[in-house]
Amino acid sequence: MKIGDLNIDVPIIQGGMAIRASMARLAAAVANEGGVGVIAGTAIPLEEFREEIRKARKNIVNKGGALGVNIMVAASTFAESVKVALEEKVDMIICGAGFSRDIFEKVKGTGVKLVPIVSSLKLAKIAEKLGADAIVVEGGNAGGHLGTDKDSWDIVEEIVKGVSIPVFGAGGVITPADAERMMALGVDGVQMGSRFIASKECEVNEEFKEKYVNTKEGDVVQIMSSAGLPANAIKSEYVSRVINEEKLTPKSCISCLKKCSRKFCVKDSLVKAHNGNETEGIFFAGKDVWKINEILSVKEIFDMFKDKVLINK
Ligand SMILES: Cc1cc2nc3c(=O)[nH]c(=O)nc-3n(C[C@H](O)[C@H](O)[C@H](O)COP(=O)(O)O)c2cc1C
């Protein structure tokens, strides 16, 4: 597929996943399979973000793939991270967890493709009007911070029909059959998050990956993140405490969010999950993570999904 002058051999975006879940290793592996590998730039030092982009670039040998970054609009360093991504000339900036109008002017004319994540037709149309090169439409069944209660299956088709730019469907694409179902709604490609956490190249702790493999249907619940947005997470005692709004105020704070409820620290909880801490980690996951039953390499994932997304529109 094409997004402007950018060719992408396989229309699969590996969703950006903070905090240090999607880094250079995973992103390069995805780009080398011809998809869009994405480094998450949220809540990591700017210099580390820059280094990861450079490391991924060095390891990408397939010209048919692309390197993107994902930056949360809700992050306090959003503008600085965008600047780093532009300086490093990534192929694509994907931004979610909020909507920024300012970024369109900053990216315009740089050649970097801008791909906002939206969850409604209204926002999709605004993004198109402001100059988005493509959009990711993400439902409330997805991993990460959410912009709607509706599942991707219920919002994607209407948005595809309402805009003329390429659309990637996100949320609930876990199996090749899910990708087929999403493509049938008219999207140009898919974005997957959970499936790539349970990949050999993902840099989270093995316990995080095993949790995905062992999760049963119904084990994912919604919490209100301290970022002020809902998010899906795997049930645990700690998650229940967050849901019950127990006072879990962090001892220290680096003001990583523009606005934070300070009821608990989502960054700390995600870092702990990354390190496999069952007691205080919050394991973000898409609602359909229970469908994952093995940890695969990125190549194995692409081999399974490729023919489902390579369809002539
Ligand atoms: C652990 C985890 C962390 C995530 N972090 C981010 C993030 O930093 N920014 C973002 O836009 N989306 C984030 N997401 C969402 C993914 O990029 C992707 O859109 C979503 O997981 C798709 O739903 P799926 O998991 O059902 O495939 C995250 C998802 C997971 C599972």
The ligand as an SDF file (V2000), in Angstrom:
LIG
                    3D

 31 33  0  0  0  0  0  0  0  0999 V2000
    0.9620   -2.7870   26.7310 C   0  0  0  0  0  0  0  0  0  0  0  0
    0.3830   -1.8190   25.7350 C   0  0  0  0  0  0  0  0  0  0  0  0
    0.8730   -0.5200   25.6890 C   0  0  0  0  0  0  0  0  0  0  0  0
    0.3480    0.3930   24.7680 C   0  0  0  0  0  0  0  0  0  0  0  0
    0.8710    1.6570   24.7010 N   0  0  0  0  0  0  0  0  0  0  0  0
    0.4050    2.5310   23.7730 C   0  0  0  0  0  0  0  0  0  0  0  0
    0.9940    3.8230   23.6200 C   0  0  0  0  0  0  0  0  0  0  0  0
    1.9590    4.1710   24.2790 O   0  0  0  0  0  0  0  0  0  0  0  0
    0.4610    4.6510   22.6860 N   0  0  0  0  0  0  0  0  0  0  0  0
   -0.6080    4.2900   21.8950 C   0  0  0  0  0  0  0  0  0  0  0  0
   -1.0600    5.0850   21.0670 O   0  0  0  0  0  0  0  0  0  0  0  0
   -1.1520    3.0640   21.9900 N   0  0  0  0  0  0  0  0  0  0  0  0
   -0.6680    2.1780   22.8910 C   0  0  0  0  0  0  0  0  0  0  0  0
   -1.1900    0.9120   22.9520 N   0  0  0  0  0  0  0  0  0  0  0  0
   -2.2160    0.5080   21.9640 C   0  0  0  0  0  0  0  0  0  0  0  0
   -1.5970   -0.2710   20.7850 C   0  0  0  0  0  0  0  0  0  0  0  0
   -0.7040    0.5230   20.0670 O   0  0  0  0  0  0  0  0  0  0  0  0
   -2.6790   -0.8150   19.8220 C   0  0  0  0  0  0  0  0  0  0  0  0
   -3.3450    0.2120   19.1530 O   0  0  0  0  0  0  0  0  0  0  0  0
   -3.7050   -1.6590   20.5380 C   0  0  0  0  0  0  0  0  0  0  0  0
   -3.0780   -2.5430   21.4140 O   0  0  0  0  0  0  0  0  0  0  0  0
   -4.5480   -2.4310   19.5300 C   0  0  0  0  0  0  0  0  0  0  0  0
   -5.4060   -3.3190   20.1680 O   0  0  0  0  0  0  0  0  0  0  0  0
   -5.0510   -4.8950   20.3280 P   0  0  0  0  0  0  0  0  0  0  0  0
   -4.1830   -4.9870   21.5100 O   0  0  0  0  0  0  0  0  0  0  0  0
   -6.4110   -5.5040   20.5400 O   0  0  0  0  0  0  0  0  0  0  0  0
   -4.3750   -5.3290   19.0670 O   0  0  0  0  0  0  0  0  0  0  0  0
   -0.6970   -0.0060   23.8790 C   0  0  0  0  0  0  0  0  0  0  0  0
   -1.1630   -1.3280   23.9370 C   0  0  0  0  0  0  0  0  0  0  0  0
   -0.6480   -2.2320   24.8340 C   0  0  0  0  0  0  0  0  0  0  0  0
   -1.1580   -3.6490   24.8330 C   0  0  0  0  0  0  0  0  0  0  0  0
  1  2  1  0
  2  3  1  0
  2 30  2  0
  3  4  2  0
  4  5  1  0
  4 28  1  0
  5  6  2  0
  6  7  1  0
  6 13  1  0
  7  8  2  0
  7  9  1  0
  9 10  1  0
 10 11  2  0
 10 12  1  0
 12 13  2  0
 13 14  1  0
 14 15  1  0
 14 28  1  0
 15 16  1  0
 16 17  1  0
 16 18  1  0
 18 19  1  0
 18 20  1  0
 20 21  1  0
 20 22  1  0
 22 23  1  0
 23 24  1  0
 24 25  2  0
 24 26  1  0
 24 27  1  0
 28 29  2  0
 29 30  1  0
 30 31  1  0
M  END
$$$$
